[in-house]
Amino acid sequence: MDADADAFLKEWYTRIRALTTTTPAPPLPTATALTTARSSLPPSSSLLTPLGPTATLSHLLTTIAPALSGHNLSAHYYGFVTGATLPVAEAADNLVSALDNSVQVHLPTQSIATEVEDAALRLLLRLLGLGEGEGEGEEWTGRTFTTGATASNVLGLACGREAVVGRRLKGDDGAPTSTGEHGLLAACAAAGIREIQVLTSMGHSSLSKAASVVGLGRRAVKELPLSAAEPWRLDLDAVERALAQGEAQGVASIVAVSAGEVNTGRFAVRGVEEMGRLRGLADRYGAWVHVDGAFGIFARALPETAEFAALRGMAEGLEMADSITVDGHKLLNVPYDTGIFFTRLSSTLHSVFQNPNAAYLSTSSSSIPSPLNIGLENSRRFRALPVYAVLLSEGRAGIAEMLARMVRLARGIAAALVSGLSADYELLPPPPPPPPPTTTTHSTEGEGGALARRDGTDCIHMVVLFRARDAGLNEALVAKIQGSGEWYVSGTRWEGRPACRIAVASWRVRVEEDLEFVTTRLARIAREWKEGGE
Ligand SMILES: *Cc1c(COP(=O)(O)O)cnc(C)c1O
């Protein structure tokens, strides 16, 4: 039976790989594939007569798979911010499935899994410039893998809630000592807190979901945009007022920094100076600073050259946060479901997530905590392994180069929108005015850098937001692109009007070729619209 199982898996892995050899891979399934797959689904009256593994897998490969999104295989899928999967990550993920370990308890004599997880987390801290991740004065001892940025935002607000309430608890005479132990209602009553507000600017929708999950409520999330022109930026003066007012009125605060904002890729708090001010305010008023860095934090892993200096500068200072959300399945190009969460102290995570009174789950006094006591799940997938594989395989240089290609393509498209395509399209938000001419020369700067500085596109990370100038074309633009079957972009709204968003997030990006691909098609769409009115 074992040999049979082996042979079966070998054969099917080969067939799975054969499935993905069509080039170019279409970004979306055809309408026919969707209809066929839909009509093949068993009716609810199905008697569940066994099909057997061979017929079942044939069904999956020939009917279901062709009706799935091709985002992982297509080089021209620019929707949402999906990321793709590096081959080494996919291979590692297959190993995870093959061995199916549950990484929940640190059992050093039985498995290396928890140590691999921790090694991956420490490497990530280094990659993102968040510290050394070991030794004396170790930072970010609270660290774990999650199912994605949404889950990491839940952890962030849960930790923030634990801390901002905990600071106001005296815990004497049997009074509540923590939210984790006594619950939000009792802890807040004892602390004299009547509300916990989450201050943000263009916070990702999952932040509101997280606020609901941890009992703060979606309405606790308050937008404090700097201006109508730069709504993604956090108004720090307004934050200061809200913190001061909150303190006087029994309102505790969590500040959630969008780094970056999902429509524009821009940063809510720019650089060391603004983060320093925010840190100071949070310390003064006992607030918690959470950074939602799902994809934006990877700006810190770009090459340290003049080409990316402005962008890296925007992401500086994020290390001053109390907690940080990082996505793995987006820019790091590992499979779903992979997110990462960092917070300064492992004790904050324990306070929220520990399993009480489960002696069979207790572990040694090692510095590696059992994951089940620091995160949402008990049984959990070994999702650290693909991350570990990518970090080892690509190294700092390889990851920097992959990220650089994404940024170069996005900037190339943005630059085309403000130059050659500018009669028909408009980059959003308008790029900042070019800096005054300077005599300084940057010897390390490539052509991309020089270009970016002239046209203001050096604020572009890997998201390009734009619209067609013609209102009719603008209404139809996203559908036209998606309908072509060749490439895929997301629609969104900006300033109340439809807008189109290109997110470059796949390792497959080839800068020159893809730039040509996108700009040619945008030009053609505008030309045909003018010629045919259609
Ligand atoms: C994608 C994203 C999320 C949600 O992440 P998931 O991985 O889909 O759960 C949260 N915040 C930001 C800024 C994002 O870009």
The ligand as a Tripos MOL2 file, in Angstrom:
@<TRIPOS>MOLECULE
LIG
   15    15     1     0     0
SMALL
NO_CHARGES

@<TRIPOS>ATOM
      1 C1         -3.3820   42.4940    1.5360 C.3       1 LIG1
      2 C2         -3.3640   43.3760    2.7130 C.ar      1 LIG1
      3 C3         -3.9690   43.0030    3.9130 C.ar      1 LIG1
      4 C4         -4.7360   41.7100    4.0560 C.3       1 LIG1
      5 O1         -3.8610   40.6830    3.8370 O.3       1 LIG1
      6 P1         -4.2720   39.1590    3.6110 P.3       1 LIG1
      7 O2         -2.9600   38.5260    3.4620 O.co2     1 LIG1
      8 O3         -5.1160   39.1570    2.3870 O.co2     1 LIG1
      9 O4         -5.0050   38.7130    4.8080 O.co2     1 LIG1
     10 C5         -3.8610   43.8560    4.9850 C.ar      1 LIG1
     11 N1         -3.2190   45.0280    4.8710 N.ar      1 LIG1
     12 C6         -2.6400   45.4340    3.7280 C.ar      1 LIG1
     13 C7         -1.9490   46.7510    3.6850 C.3       1 LIG1
     14 C8         -2.6840   44.6150    2.6070 C.ar      1 LIG1
     15 O5         -2.1150   45.0130    1.4720 O.3       1 LIG1
@<TRIPOS>BOND
     1     1     2 1
     2     2     3 ar
     3     2    14 ar
     4     3     4 1
     5     3    10 ar
     6     4     5 1
     7     5     6 1
     8     6     7 2
     9     6     8 1
    10     6     9 1
    11    10    11 ar
    12    11    12 ar
    13    12    13 1
    14    12    14 ar
    15    14    15 1
@<TRIPOS>SUBSTRUCTURE
     1 LIG1         1 GROUP 0 **** ****
